[in-house]
Amino acid sequence: MADSPDKTIFVKIKNFFLGLAFDEPGKGIKLYSVITCPFCGVQKKEKMPVNVCVTHYVCLNCKKIIHVKDGDCCVFCSCGDTKCPSRQKKTA
């Protein structure tokens, strides 16, 4: 049985406040990615912003600045285990 429109709206509002993003009912966009530092190999789980591309990231271990690789839009697409929300929407 399909969800009612009222229930769908409630779920979207609830997920917004919980920090989850949903493009369409039932199609979730992942908001967390594990970034692996290309210099020292340390991994860190980070929350991805949904409305901006992160072009630089400072590794908390070696303190080096991670930059976007050619052809990618952000450090999550370059060094993360999950593509950024805008790329996830494009491939959905």
N, C-alpha and C positions, 0 to 999 in steps of 0.2 A: 504494500500500500504506500502510495506517495505521500511525502510530507506536505502539510498544508502550507500556503504562503505565509501565514502568521508564524508558524513554527520555523520556517526557513529564515525569516527576518530576525526572529529571536536568536537563532543560532549564530547568525552573522554578527549581531550586536554583542553577544556573549564572547565570541571568538575575538572580536576586535579588542575588548577589554582584557582578554587573556593574552593578547599579543600574537594571536594567530591570524593569518590572512587567508581568505578563501576567495578565489576567483569566481567559482560557481558552486552551488550546493554539491557537496560530495567530492569536489576536486580541490584538495588542499595544496597550498603553496608552502614549501618548507622554509622556515625562517632562521634555521640554525645551520651552520656549516663548520666543519673542523678544518682550520687553516694549518697547513704544514709549512714551517719555515724552510725555504730552500737552502738556507745557509747552515743551520744547525740541526734541522730535523724535528724540532720540538713542535708538538701539536697543541692547538688550543681551540675549544669550541666557542664560537662567537655568534651573536645574533646579527642577522643581516637586516639593514634598513630596507624598507620597501619603496622608498621614494627618492633614493640618491645612490650613486655609484661610489664605492670606496676605492680610491685610486692609490692610496698608500696605507701601509700597516706596519707598525713597529713591533718586532718580535720582543716579547717580554723576557726571553732568555738571553739572547745574544745582543739585543738592542739595535739590530740592523733594520733598515727600512726596506720593506718588501714593496716592490712596484708592480704594476700591471704588466703582464706579458703582451707582446704585440698580438693583435687580433682579439684580445679579451677586453671586456668593458670594466672589470673591477678585479680586486685581489681575490675575491671569492671564486670567480670564474678561473683565475690563474692558479691559485694555490689551495683552494678549498675542495672538500669532498662533495659539495653540493653547489650547483650553479646558483647565481643570484636570483631573486624573485622575478626580475624583469625577463631574464633568459628562460626561466621556468614557464612563464606565461607564454612566451613566443613558441616554445616547443610543445605546449599542451594542445 
